[in-house]
Amino acid sequence: MHISEQNLKKIVIASGIITDVQFEAARQEALRSNRTTGNVLIGKGDITENYFAEIVANYFAVPIVNFQTTPPDDAALHLLPEQFSKVKRIALFALDHEKKIAKLAMEDPGDLKTIDLIAAKFDVRVEPHLATPLSMKIAFKEYKKDIYKEFNTIIEESIKEALAAGNVKDIGKMAEHVPIIAITDGLMEYAVALGASDIHIERLPEKVLVRYRIDGILRDIVELPKEIDDAIIARIKILSSLQIDVHFTPQDGRFKFKLEEQSVDVRVSVMPTFYGEKIVMRLLRGSIRPLNLAELGMSEQDIATINEAIKRTFGMILITGPTGSGKTTTLYAILHKLNVPTVNIATIEDPIEYDVERINQTQVNPKAGITFANGLRSLMRQNPDIIMVGEIRDEETVSISLNAAMTGHLVLSTLHTNDAPTAIPRFIDMGGEPFLVANTLNVIIAQRLVRRICTVCVTSYAPTAEAKESMKKQLALYHADPARIKIPSQLYKGKGCQACSNTGYSGQVGIFEVLSVTPRVRELIKPGVSVDQLRALAEEEGMRRMFQDGLAKAEAGATTIEEVFRVIME
């Protein structure tokens, strides 16, 4: 929360939850990582965001406002400029001219200067309310209600201007024209406003299709005339320092895009296709604080298992799952917990997705001779305590990683398998000696991402007997014993509203499978070991399978049962 350091210290020390020593350690980390002390305390798990909000509200004797359940009054909100509200971290959500009362949501209710400023501006008595960062995010989204109209207007007008200037022969010069710049910037601004993770620009026979990946699902956004496709691609290539005259070779680049107070790192991939070049842009928001394991959706049982694993000074932690399942985010959540001044953390990544203070990060660059294997070999000479390998892809990387884990290093990495038990025979197939695999693996985490139900329009329902039976049959396809499966008697879904663009979903949460490599599991790791044997023993040892975690989240109202089926059947 954006609250003054002085007020924050008074609040948390008075609560008795945080000691002076804990606060000072969090303050120092905040200075190193350019974050707020409150975010550090929440990120480290010293205090939950909701409880933090409660003690802040109690300290200032103000009520808490929740925009998830009660959206702000649109007219009142727009009385303050969007940029001013974002800088001050406030939202005017109600104004009664007759009673001369204004209700103001604030992340820092102790900001008396802002309260006095609003009171003088509207000649009212201000009633401050505490709002969590999540509530404030929802309020700021209200400013964007007309963004679709604005976006369409900008795109339509810019297309007309770009087509009018279409006689420019030099594609590089056309890429620098204002209309092309406006279209490109508009596509990125709209993507950021909608919370998209990726932008796809695809050439079709007679048009150009732009799609956004939002909450893991691709959505059609806009169609552009094919006549301006080359100029838009050239514009993105120029921003990414790529060659605009190369059209038949894949190219990768990146650039930074600034939007108001937010800096977005854009990772660009250009690929030749039958109808022309396709561009995919990954949007990486550097200002987002690292999430902790609980915020990712991990259960207390699984968190406890991982916490035990990371206490060890050697061994390996593997995270498995398909592309886009959140493996890197989980890796960084663990690294964030391990990132203390007394250890040296080094990474080799492709690409570096998050810039983290005090972690020595190296980018894979084959042209410079830096592969995962070569980079990892060099990192071993940098006296690391903890090593993160972005992905284990080949036999050489397997061998070096295992040896590093055996010789006093804690190694974190990712692997592409469908579930946690499958990672063990996969590791062996890639060249890992069974003895080394058995004695280095500490824990294996398998995960998927499911869409969260929109909290504004969530509703409950009781599934019919036919629906329950159908669900059991679907789970049986996942090799689950129908007799052991209990379908919840009450489930949840989103009806669809303006806040979630009528999808019923907003955001994502992980479903997990955490396999602790216990002594019994180690004994089973031998050449020819079957996945079924490993899975059965892991379940005996306490592992909860991914579909079970998904059912628990569906029953708790975090996601829908349809989402769970969608991802576990992938």
C-alpha positions as CSV (number, residue, x, y, z in Angstrom):
1,M,0.0,0.0,0.0
2,H,1.1,3.5,-0.7
3,I,1.4,4.9,2.8
4,S,4.0,7.1,4.4
5,E,6.9,5.3,6.1
6,Q,6.3,7.1,9.4
7,N,2.6,6.1,9.5
8,L,3.3,2.6,8.3
9,K,5.9,1.9,11.1
10,K,3.5,3.2,13.8
11,I,0.7,1.0,12.5
12,V,2.5,-2.3,12.1
13,I,4.5,-2.0,15.3
14,A,1.4,-1.1,17.3
15,S,-0.4,-4.1,15.8
16,G,2.2,-6.4,17.5
17,I,2.4,-8.5,14.3
18,I,5.7,-7.0,13.1
19,T,8.7,-6.4,15.3
20,D,11.2,-3.5,14.9
21,V,13.8,-5.8,13.5
22,Q,11.3,-7.2,10.9
23,F,10.2,-3.7,9.9
24,E,13.8,-2.5,9.5
25,A,14.7,-5.5,7.4
26,A,11.7,-5.0,5.1
27,R,12.5,-1.2,4.9
28,Q,16.1,-2.0,3.7
29,E,14.8,-4.5,1.2
30,A,12.3,-2.0,-0.1
31,L,15.1,0.5,-0.6
32,R,17.2,-2.1,-2.5
33,S,14.3,-3.2,-4.7
34,N,12.5,0.1,-5.3
35,R,9.3,-1.1,-3.7
36,T,7.2,0.1,-0.7
37,T,7.9,-1.4,2.7
38,G,4.2,-2.5,2.9
39,N,4.6,-4.5,-0.3
40,V,7.7,-6.1,0.9
41,L,6.0,-7.2,4.2
42,I,3.1,-8.6,2.2
43,G,5.3,-10.2,-0.4
44,K,7.4,-11.9,2.3
45,G,4.3,-13.4,3.9
46,D,4.9,-11.5,7.2
47,I,1.3,-10.2,6.9
48,T,-1.6,-10.7,4.5
49,E,-3.0,-7.9,2.4
50,N,-6.5,-8.1,3.9
51,Y,-5.2,-8.1,7.5
52,F,-2.9,-5.3,6.7
53,A,-5.9,-3.3,5.5
54,E,-7.8,-4.1,8.7
55,I,-5.0,-2.8,11.0
56,V,-4.5,0.3,8.9
57,A,-8.2,1.0,8.9
58,N,-8.4,0.5,12.7
59,Y,-5.4,2.7,13.3
60,F,-6.9,5.6,11.4
61,A,-10.5,4.8,12.5
62,V,-11.8,4.8,9.0
63,P,-14.1,2.3,7.2
64,I,-12.8,-0.1,4.4
65,V,-14.4,0.3,1.0
66,N,-14.5,-2.7,-1.4
67,F,-15.1,-1.8,-5.0
68,Q,-15.3,-5.5,-5.9
69,T,-18.8,-5.6,-4.4
70,T,-19.8,-1.9,-4.8
71,P,-18.4,-0.1,-7.8
72,P,-17.7,3.7,-7.4
73,D,-20.2,6.3,-8.7
74,D,-19.0,7.1,-12.2
75,A,-19.9,10.7,-12.1
76,A,-18.1,11.3,-8.8
77,L,-15.0,9.4,-9.9
78,H,-14.6,11.5,-13.1
79,L,-14.7,14.8,-11.1
80,L,-11.0,14.1,-10.4
81,P,-8.6,13.7,-13.4
82,E,-7.4,10.1,-13.9
83,Q,-3.7,10.9,-13.6
84,F,-4.2,13.0,-10.4
85,S,-6.1,10.1,-8.8
86,K,-3.4,7.5,-9.8
87,V,-0.5,9.7,-8.5
88,K,-2.3,10.4,-5.2
89,R,-3.7,6.8,-5.0
90,I,-7.2,8.1,-4.3
91,A,-10.7,7.7,-5.8
92,L,-13.6,10.0,-5.2
93,F,-16.4,7.4,-5.2
94,A,-19.4,9.4,-3.8
95,L,-20.3,13.1,-3.6
96,D,-23.5,14.5,-1.9
97,H,-23.8,18.2,-2.8
98,E,-26.8,18.8,-0.5
99,K,-25.2,17.3,2.6
100,K,-21.7,18.6,1.4
101,I,-20.1,15.2,2.0
102,A,-17.5,13.6,-0.2
103,K,-16.4,9.9,0.2
104,L,-12.8,9.4,-0.7
105,A,-11.1,6.0,-1.1
106,M,-7.4,6.2,-0.2
107,E,-4.5,3.8,0.2
108,D,-3.1,6.2,2.8
109,P,-5.8,7.7,5.0
110,G,-3.1,9.6,6.9
111,D,-2.5,11.9,3.8
112,L,-4.2,15.0,5.4
113,K,-2.9,17.4,2.7
114,T,-4.8,15.5,0.0
115,I,-8.0,15.3,2.2
116,D,-7.8,19.1,2.8
117,L,-7.2,19.7,-1.0
118,I,-10.3,17.7,-2.0
119,A,-12.4,19.4,0.8
120,A,-11.4,22.9,-0.5
121,K,-11.9,22.0,-4.1
122,F,-15.5,20.8,-3.7
123,D,-16.3,22.8,-0.5
124,V,-17.3,19.6,1.3
125,R,-16.5,17.5,4.3
126,V,-14.3,14.6,3.2
127,E,-15.0,11.1,4.7
128,P,-11.8,9.1,4.0
129,H,-12.1,5.4,3.4
130,L,-9.3,2.8,3.2
131,A,-9.0,1.0,-0.1
132,T,-6.7,-2.0,-0.8
133,P,-4.5,-1.8,-4.0
134,L,-6.9,-4.4,-5.6
135,S,-9.9,-2.1,-4.9
136,M,-8.1,0.9,-6.2
137,K,-7.2,-1.0,-9.4
138,I,-10.9,-1.7,-9.9
139,A,-11.7,2.0,-9.4
140,F,-9.0,3.0,-11.9
141,K,-10.5,0.6,-14.4
142,E,-13.7,2.6,-14.3
143,Y,-11.8,5.4,-16.0
144,K,-11.3,3.0,-18.9
145,K,-15.0,2.2,-19.4
146,D,-15.0,4.2,-22.7
147,I,-11.6,3.1,-23.8
148,Y,-13.0,0.7,-26.4
149,K,-14.8,3.6,-28.1
150,E,-11.6,5.7,-27.8
151,F,-9.5,2.9,-29.1
152,N,-11.8,2.3,-32.1
153,T,-11.9,6.0,-32.9
154,I,-8.1,6.3,-32.8
155,I,-7.6,3.2,-34.9
156,E,-10.2,4.2,-37.5
157,E,-8.9,7.7,-38.0
158,S,-5.3,6.5,-38.1
159,I,-6.1,3.9,-40.7
160,K,-7.7,6.5,-43.0
161,E,-4.6,8.7,-42.6
162,A,-2.2,5.8,-43.2
163,L,-4.1,4.6,-46.3
164,A,-4.0,8.2,-47.6
165,A,-0.2,8.2,-47.3
166,G,0.1,4.7,-48.8
167,N,2.0,5.9,-51.8
168,V,5.2,6.3,-49.8
169,K,7.6,3.7,-51.3
170,D,10.1,3.7,-48.5
171,I,8.5,1.4,-45.9
172,G,10.9,2.7,-43.2
173,K,9.7,6.2,-43.7
174,M,6.1,5.1,-43.7
175,A,6.7,3.4,-40.3
176,E,7.7,6.7,-38.9
177,H,4.4,8.4,-40.1
178,V,2.2,9.7,-37.3
179,P,-0.8,7.4,-38.2
180,I,1.3,4.2,-38.0
181,I,2.8,5.3,-34.7
182,A,-0.7,6.1,-33.4
183,I,-2.0,2.6,-34.4
184,T,1.0,0.8,-32.9
185,D,0.8,2.8,-29.6
186,G,-3.0,2.4,-29.5
187,L,-2.7,-1.4,-29.8
188,M,-0.2,-1.5,-26.9
189,E,-2.1,1.0,-24.7
190,Y,-5.4,-0.9,-25.2
191,A,-3.6,-4.2,-24.4
192,V,-2.2,-2.8,-21.2
193,A,-5.6,-1.4,-20.2
194,L,-7.3,-4.8,-20.7
195,G,-4.5,-6.6,-18.8
196,A,-3.4,-8.6,-21.8
197,S,-0.2,-10.7,-21.6
198,D,0.4,-11.0,-25.4
199,I,-0.5,-9.2,-28.6
200,H,-0.7,-11.3,-31.8
201,I,-0.6,-9.5,-35.2
202,E,-1.5,-12.1,-37.9
203,R,-1.5,-11.7,-41.6
204,L,-4.5,-13.3,-43.3
205,P,-5.3,-13.4,-47.1
206,E,-7.3,-10.2,-47.2
207,K,-6.7,-8.5,-43.8
208,V,-4.6,-8.3,-40.7
209,L,-6.1,-9.8,-37.4
210,V,-5.0,-8.4,-34.0
211,R,-5.7,-10.7,-31.0
212,Y,-4.9,-10.3,-27.3
213,R,-4.3,-13.1,-24.8
214,I,-6.3,-12.1,-21.7
215,D,-6.4,-14.4,-18.7
216,G,-4.8,-17.1,-20.9
217,I,-7.4,-17.0,-23.6
218,L,-6.9,-15.4,-27.1
219,R,-9.6,-12.8,-28.1
220,D,-10.1,-11.1,-31.5
221,I,-9.7,-7.4,-31.0
222,V,-9.6,-5.6,-34.3
223,E,-9.0,-6.2,-38.1
224,L,-6.6,-3.9,-40.0
225,P,-6.3,-3.4,-43.7
226,K,-3.5,-5.5,-45.3
227,E,-2.2,-2.4,-47.0
228,I,-0.7,-1.0,-43.7
229,D,0.5,-4.4,-42.4
230,D,4.1,-3.9,-43.7
231,A,4.3,-0.4,-42.1
232,I,3.1,-1.6,-38.7
233,I,5.5,-4.6,-38.7
234,A,8.3,-2.2,-39.8
235,R,7.4,0.1,-36.9
236,I,7.6,-2.7,-34.3
237,K,10.9,-3.9,-35.8
238,I,12.4,-0.4,-35.5
239,L,11.3,-0.2,-31.9
240,S,12.9,-3.6,-31.3
241,S,16.1,-2.8,-33.1
242,L,15.4,-5.5,-35.7
243,Q,16.2,-5.5,-39.4
244,I,13.2,-4.2,-41.4
245,D,14.5,-5.5,-44.7
246,V,14.6,-9.2,-43.5
247,H,11.3,-11.0,-44.1
248,F,12.1,-14.7,-44.4
249,T,14.1,-15.3,-41.2
250,P,12.7,-15.3,-37.6
251,Q,13.8,-12.4,-35.5
252,D,13.6,-11.7,-31.7
253,G,13.9,-8.4,-30.0
254,R,12.6,-6.3,-27.2
255,F,11.8,-2.7,-26.2
256,K,10.3,-0.7,-23.4
257,F,7.0,1.0,-23.6
258,K,6.0,3.7,-21.1
259,L,2.4,4.3,-20.2
260,E,1.6,6.8,-17.5
261,E,3.3,5.6,-14.4
262,Q,3.9,2.1,-15.7
263,S,6.9,0.8,-17.6
264,V,6.2,-2.2,-19.8
265,D,9.0,-4.4,-21.2
266,V,7.8,-5.8,-24.6
267,R,9.4,-9.0,-25.9
268,V,9.0,-9.3,-29.7
269,S,9.0,-12.4,-31.9
270,V,8.7,-12.1,-35.7
271,M,8.0,-15.3,-37.7
272,P,7.6,-15.6,-41.5
273,T,4.3,-17.3,-42.4
274,F,2.5,-18.2,-45.7
275,Y,0.8,-14.9,-46.0
276,G,3.5,-12.7,-44.5
277,E,5.2,-12.0,-41.2
278,K,3.5,-12.7,-37.9
279,I,4.4,-10.8,-34.7
280,V,3.8,-11.8,-31.2
281,M,4.5,-9.3,-28.4
282,R,4.8,-10.5,-24.8
283,L,4.0,-7.6,-22.3
284,L,6.0,-7.8,-19.1
285,R,5.1,-5.3,-16.4
286,G,8.2,-4.5,-14.5
287,S,6.4,-2.5,-11.8
288,I,4.4,-5.5,-10.5
289,R,5.8,-6.7,-7.2
290,P,6.8,-10.4,-7.0
291,L,3.9,-12.5,-5.7
292,N,4.2,-14.9,-2.9
293,L,3.2,-18.6,-3.1
294,A,-0.2,-18.0,-1.3
295,E,-1.1,-15.2,-3.8
296,L,-0.4,-17.6,-6.6
297,G,-3.1,-19.9,-5.2
298,M,-0.9,-22.5,-3.5
299,S,-2.4,-24.3,-0.5
300,E,-0.9,-24.1,3.0
301,Q,0.1,-27.8,2.8
302,D,2.0,-27.3,-0.5
303,I,3.6,-24.1,0.8
304,A,4.8,-25.9,3.9
305,T,6.4,-28.6,1.6
306,I,8.2,-26.0,-0.5
307,N,9.4,-24.1,2.5
308,E,11.0,-27.2,3.9
309,A,12.7,-27.9,0.5
310,I,14.2,-24.4,0.2
311,K,15.7,-24.6,3.7
312,R,18.2,-27.1,2.3
313,T,21.4,-25.6,1.0
314,F,21.7,-28.1,-1.9
315,G,19.5,-30.1,-4.2
316,M,17.1,-29.3,-6.9
317,I,13.6,-27.8,-7.2
318,L,11.8,-28.5,-10.5
319,I,8.7,-26.7,-11.8
320,T,6.9,-28.4,-14.6
321,G,4.0,-27.5,-16.9
322,P,3.3,-26.4,-20.5
323,T,4.2,-23.0,-22.0
324,G,2.1,-20.3,-20.4
325,S,1.4,-22.2,-17.1
326,G,3.1,-19.6,-14.9
327,K,6.3,-21.6,-14.2
328,T,8.5,-18.5,-14.3
329,T,6.3,-16.6,-11.9
330,T,6.4,-19.4,-9.4
331,L,10.2,-19.6,-9.8
332,Y,10.5,-15.9,-9.0
333,A,8.1,-16.2,-6.0
334,I,10.6,-18.8,-4.6
335,L,13.6,-16.7,-5.5
336,H,12.1,-13.7,-3.8
337,K,11.8,-15.7,-0.6
338,L,15.4,-16.8,-0.9
339,N,16.8,-13.4,-1.9
340,V,18.6,-12.2,1.3
341,P,21.9,-10.4,1.6
342,T,23.7,-13.5,2.9
343,V,23.4,-15.5,-0.4
344,N,24.6,-15.1,-3.9
345,I,21.9,-15.9,-6.5
346,A,22.7,-16.3,-10.1
347,T,20.4,-17.1,-13.1
348,I,20.6,-18.1,-16.7
349,E,17.4,-17.3,-18.6
350,D,15.9,-17.1,-22.0
351,P,14.7,-14.4,-21.9
352,I,15.0,-12.4,-18.6
353,E,11.4,-11.7,-17.8
354,Y,11.7,-9.9,-14.5
355,D,14.5,-7.6,-13.4
356,V,15.2,-8.3,-9.7
357,E,17.5,-6.4,-7.4
358,R,20.5,-8.3,-6.0
359,I,20.0,-11.3,-8.3
360,N,22.7,-11.7,-11.0
361,Q,20.8,-12.5,-14.2
362,T,22.3,-13.7,-17.5
363,Q,20.5,-13.7,-20.8
364,V,21.0,-16.7,-23.1
365,N,22.7,-15.5,-26.3
366,P,23.7,-18.3,-28.7
367,K,25.4,-15.7,-31.1
368,A,27.7,-14.8,-28.2
369,G,28.2,-18.5,-27.2
370,I,26.0,-18.2,-24.2
371,T,23.7,-21.3,-24.1
372,F,22.0,-22.8,-21.0
373,A,24.8,-25.3,-20.7
374,N,27.7,-22.9,-21.3
375,G,26.2,-20.2,-19.2
376,L,25.5,-22.6,-16.3
377,R,29.1,-23.9,-16.5
378,S,30.4,-20.3,-16.3
379,L,28.0,-19.5,-13.4
380,M,29.6,-22.3,-11.4
381,R,32.8,-20.2,-11.3
382,Q,30.9,-17.2,-9.9
383,N,30.7,-18.7,-6.4
384,P,26.8,-19.0,-6.3
385,D,24.7,-20.3,-3.4
386,I,21.5,-20.5,-5.5
387,I,21.3,-21.1,-9.2
388,M,18.2,-20.6,-11.4
389,V,18.2,-22.2,-14.8
390,G,15.3,-20.9,-16.9
391,E,14.7,-24.3,-18.6
392,I,16.4,-27.7,-18.8
393,R,16.4,-28.6,-22.5
394,D,19.2,-31.0,-23.2
395,E,21.5,-33.7,-21.8
396,E,24.4,-31.4,-21.1
397,T,22.2,-29.0,-19.0
398,V,20.8,-32.0,-17.1
399,S,24.3,-33.2,-16.2
400,I,25.6,-29.8,-15.1
401,S,22.5,-29.0,-13.1
402,L,22.6,-32.4,-11.3
403,N,26.3,-32.0,-10.4
404,A,25.7,-28.4,-9.2
405,A,22.9,-29.7,-7.0
406,M,25.2,-32.4,-5.6
407,T,28.0,-30.1,-4.8
408,G,26.4,-27.7,-2.4
409,H,24.2,-25.5,-4.6
410,L,20.4,-25.1,-4.5
411,V,19.3,-25.3,-8.1
412,L,15.9,-24.2,-9.4
413,S,14.7,-24.9,-12.9
414,T,11.7,-25.8,-15.2
415,L,10.9,-28.8,-17.3
416,H,8.0,-29.5,-19.8
417,T,6.0,-32.4,-18.4
418,N,2.3,-32.9,-17.8
419,D,2.5,-33.7,-14.1
420,A,5.0,-33.9,-11.2
421,P,5.7,-37.7,-11.2
422,T,6.4,-37.7,-15.0
423,A,9.3,-35.3,-14.4
424,I,11.4,-38.1,-12.9
425,P,11.5,-40.6,-15.8
426,R,11.7,-37.6,-18.1
427,F,14.8,-36.4,-16.3
428,I,16.3,-39.9,-16.5
429,D,15.5,-40.1,-20.3
430,M,17.3,-36.8,-20.8
431,G,20.5,-38.3,-19.5
432,G,20.2,-37.9,-15.7
433,E,21.8,-40.8,-13.7
434,P,19.0,-42.4,-11.6
435,F,21.3,-42.3,-8.5
436,L,22.0,-38.5,-9.0
437,V,18.3,-37.8,-9.7
438,A,17.2,-39.6,-6.6
439,N,19.7,-37.9,-4.4
440,T,19.4,-34.3,-5.7
441,L,15.6,-33.8,-6.3
442,N,14.0,-32.1,-3.3
443,V,10.6,-31.2,-4.7
444,I,8.7,-31.2,-8.0
445,I,5.9,-28.7,-8.6
446,A,3.5,-29.2,-11.5
447,Q,1.1,-26.4,-12.3
448,R,-1.5,-24.9,-14.6
449,L,-3.3,-21.6,-14.7
450,V,-7.1,-21.3,-14.6
451,R,-9.2,-18.2,-14.9
452,R,-10.6,-16.6,-11.8
453,I,-14.3,-16.0,-11.5
454,C,-15.1,-12.3,-11.6
455,T,-15.7,-11.2,-8.0
456,V,-18.2,-8.6,-9.2
457,C,-20.7,-10.9,-10.9
458,V,-20.0,-14.2,-9.2
459,T,-23.0,-16.4,-8.4
460,S,-23.5,-19.9,-6.9
461,Y,-25.5,-22.8,-8.3
462,A,-26.1,-26.5,-7.4
463,P,-25.0,-28.9,-10.2
464,T,-27.6,-31.4,-11.3
465,A,-27.1,-35.2,-10.8
466,E,-26.5,-35.5,-14.5
467,A,-23.9,-32.8,-14.4
468,K,-22.1,-34.5,-11.5
469,E,-22.0,-37.8,-13.3
470,S,-20.7,-36.1,-16.5
471,M,-18.0,-34.5,-14.4
472,K,-16.9,-37.8,-12.9
473,K,-16.7,-39.3,-16.4
474,Q,-14.5,-36.5,-17.5
475,L,-12.2,-36.9,-14.6
476,A,-12.0,-40.6,-15.2
477,L,-10.4,-39.7,-18.6
478,Y,-7.7,-38.1,-16.5
479,H,-7.0,-41.5,-14.8
480,A,-8.9,-40.5,-11.7
481,D,-10.8,-43.2,-9.8
482,P,-14.5,-42.1,-10.1
483,A,-15.3,-43.8,-6.7
484,R,-12.8,-41.5,-5.0
485,I,-14.1,-38.3,-6.6
486,K,-16.5,-36.1,-4.7
487,I,-18.1,-33.4,-6.9
488,P,-19.0,-30.4,-4.8
489,S,-22.7,-29.9,-4.1
490,Q,-22.3,-26.1,-4.7
491,L,-20.3,-24.5,-7.5
492,Y,-19.7,-21.0,-8.7
493,K,-19.6,-19.0,-12.0
494,G,-19.6,-15.5,-13.2
495,K,-22.8,-14.1,-14.8
496,G,-20.8,-11.6,-16.9
497,C,-20.6,-7.9,-16.3
498,Q,-18.8,-4.8,-17.5
499,A,-15.9,-5.3,-15.1
500,C,-15.0,-8.6,-16.8
501,S,-16.1,-7.7,-20.3
502,N,-19.0,-10.1,-20.0
503,T,-16.7,-13.2,-19.8
504,G,-17.4,-14.1,-16.2
505,Y,-13.7,-14.2,-15.5
506,S,-11.1,-11.8,-14.3
507,G,-7.5,-12.7,-13.6
508,Q,-5.9,-16.1,-13.1
509,V,-5.0,-18.5,-10.3
510,G,-2.7,-21.6,-10.2
511,I,-3.7,-25.2,-9.6
512,F,-0.8,-27.2,-8.3
513,E,0.6,-30.7,-7.7
514,V,3.6,-30.8,-5.3
515,L,5.6,-34.0,-5.1
516,S,8.0,-34.1,-2.1
517,V,10.9,-36.5,-2.9
518,T,10.8,-38.4,0.4
519,P,13.1,-41.3,1.3
520,R,10.5,-43.8,0.1
521,V,10.3,-42.0,-3.3
522,R,14.1,-41.9,-3.5
523,E,14.2,-45.6,-3.2
524,L,11.8,-46.0,-6.1
525,I,13.8,-43.9,-8.5
526,K,15.6,-46.5,-10.6
527,P,16.0,-47.3,-14.3
528,G,12.6,-48.3,-15.7
529,V,10.5,-46.9,-12.9
530,S,7.0,-46.3,-14.1
531,V,5.0,-43.1,-13.7
532,D,2.1,-45.0,-12.2
533,Q,4.3,-46.4,-9.4
534,L,5.7,-43.0,-8.6
535,R,2.3,-41.4,-8.6
536,A,0.8,-44.0,-6.3
537,L,3.6,-43.7,-3.8
538,A,3.6,-39.9,-4.0
539,E,-0.2,-39.9,-3.2
540,E,0.5,-42.3,-0.3
541,E,3.1,-39.8,0.9
542,G,0.6,-36.9,0.9
543,M,0.7,-35.5,-2.7
544,R,-2.6,-34.0,-3.8
545,R,-3.1,-34.3,-7.5
546,M,-3.7,-31.3,-9.7
547,F,-7.4,-32.1,-10.4
548,Q,-8.0,-32.4,-6.7
549,D,-6.5,-28.9,-6.1
550,G,-8.7,-27.6,-9.0
551,L,-11.8,-29.1,-7.5
552,A,-11.0,-27.5,-4.2
553,K,-10.7,-24.1,-5.8
554,A,-13.9,-24.7,-7.8
555,E,-15.7,-25.5,-4.5
556,A,-14.2,-22.4,-2.8
557,G,-15.5,-20.2,-5.7
558,A,-12.0,-19.2,-7.0
559,T,-12.7,-20.8,-10.5
560,T,-15.3,-22.8,-12.4
561,I,-15.3,-26.5,-12.8
562,E,-15.3,-26.0,-16.6
563,E,-11.9,-24.2,-16.2
564,V,-10.5,-27.1,-14.2
565,F,-11.5,-29.6,-16.9
566,R,-10.2,-27.3,-19.7
567,V,-6.6,-27.1,-18.3
568,I,-6.2,-30.7,-16.9
569,M,-7.3,-32.2,-20.2
570,E,-4.7,-30.1,-22.2
